[in-house]
Amino acid sequence: MPDFSGNKLVKVTEPLEDKSVLLVELNRGPVNAFNQPFWEELGATFDKISRDGTIRSVVLSSANPKVFTAGLDLSDTGSLTNQSSLDPARQAVKFRDHILHFQACISAIERCSQPVIAAVNGIAYGLAIDIMCACDVRYSSSRTRFSIKEVDVGLAADIGTLSRLPKITGNESLLRELAFTAREFGATEAARLGMISRIIEGGRNEVTGSALELAQVIATKSPIAVVGTKRFLLHARDHSVEQSLEYQATWNMAMLQSSDTVEAMKAFATKQPPAFKPLPKL
C-alpha cells in the first residue's frame, strides 16, 4: 500500500487479507463537512492510489457511523468571497480557478485507474452526491438520506452532480425535481433514480462489508482487463459508438498481447484460479 501516514482527514486501510483492496474513509468530524484541505487530501489520495498497480479495487466510505458527508463546510467559503480588494473581473478569475481545482480533486475518484465502490450510509448531502457520481459503483444502506442540497445555499451544483448524474439516471424528471427542490430522499428513491445499484439493510458496517465483498471479487480479475473496461466505459459515456469502437480497437491492439489473456485461458482449462501479475507502480 502507498504511504498515507501524512493524511489527516482521509483514512486509508487494508481491511482484508487481500492487500490489493483498499478502504478509504472520510474522517473529518463531526459531520465530514468539506473544506479545502479536506477535498485536496481526498484528491491527492486517489491520485496516489491510481499510481500503485498493486491496488486492484477501492471502497470509499465514511469513518462516521451516522454521516457520509453533510457537504461543504460553509464556514470555509468566507475567505473566497471576502476579496473586496479585487475588481469583478479578477474576482471572477479567482472563482473560476478555485472551482476548476475543486472539480479536479473530486474527479480524481473517476480518474483513478482502479474501480471505486461507494458505500454510503447516513447523511449524504450536497457534495456527497458529487463524490458518489464520480465512483464506478454505488451501494447505499437502507438508512441513508440524500439531498442535492446546493439550491438551498443559493448556488447550482458545479462539482459533478449536474454533469454526471444526468448520464447515470434513467429518470430525468425525478432528477430535475430533486435538483430544483433540494428535498431529502431515501435509498429506495435513489435506486429508482438509478443513482445506486444496491440497497443494503443496516448501517455503515453492513454497506461497507457488502462493498468490500464486491471489491474482493473485482480484485481477482485481470487488472489489464479491469483497467481497460473502466476506460472503455468512461470513453463511451462521452463519445459516439463509432469513436468508442475506434478507441477500443486501438487500446486492445496492445492489451490483447498481455500475459493475462494466456493466464485466463490456462486457468479455464485447468479449473484453477488465475494468478495475474500486478500492474507496475508509477
C-alpha positions, 0 to 999 in steps of 0.5 A: 500500500502507498504511504498515507501516514501524512493524511489527516482527514482521509483514512486509508486501510487494508481491511482484508487479507487481500492487500490489493483492496483498499478502504478509504474513509472520510474522517473529518468530524463531526459531520465530514463537512468539506473544506479545502484541505479536506477535498485536496487530501481526498484528491491527492489520495486517489491520485496516489492510489491510481499510481500503485498497480498493486491496488486492484479495487477501492471502497470509499466510505465514511469513518462516521457511523451516522454521516457520509458527508453533510457537504461543504463546510460553509464556514470555509467559503468566507475567505473566497468571497471576502476579496473586496480588494479585487475588481469583478473581473479578477474576482471572477478569475479567482472563482473560476480557478478555485472551482476548476481545482475543486472539480479536479480533486473530486474527479480524481475518484473517476480518474483513478485507474482502479474501480471505486465502490461507494458505500454510503450510509447516513447523511449524504448531502450536497457534495456527497452526491458529487463524490458518489457520481464520480465512483464506478459503483454505488451501494447505499444502506437502507438508512441513508438520506440524500439531498442535492442540497446546493439550491438551498445555499443559493448556488447550482451544483458545479462539482459533478452532480449536474454533469454526471448524474444526468448520464447515470439516471434513467429518470430525468424528471425525478432528477430535475425535481430533486435538483430544483427542490433540494428535498431529502430522499431515501435509498429506495428513491435513489435506486429508482433514480438509478443513482445506486445499484444496491440497497443494503439493510443496516448501517455503515458496517453492513454497506461497507462489508457488502462493498468490500465483498464486491471489491474482493471479487473485482480484485481477482480479475485481470487488472489489464482487463479491469483497467481497460473496461473502466476506460472503455466505459468512461470513453463511451459515456462521452463519445459516439459508438463509432469513436468508442469502437475506434478507441477500443480497437486501438487500446486492445491492439496492445492489451490483447498481447498481455500475459493475462489473456494466456493466464485466463485461458490456462486457468479455464482449462485447468479449473484453477484460479488465475494468478495475474501479475500486478500492474507496475507502480508509477 
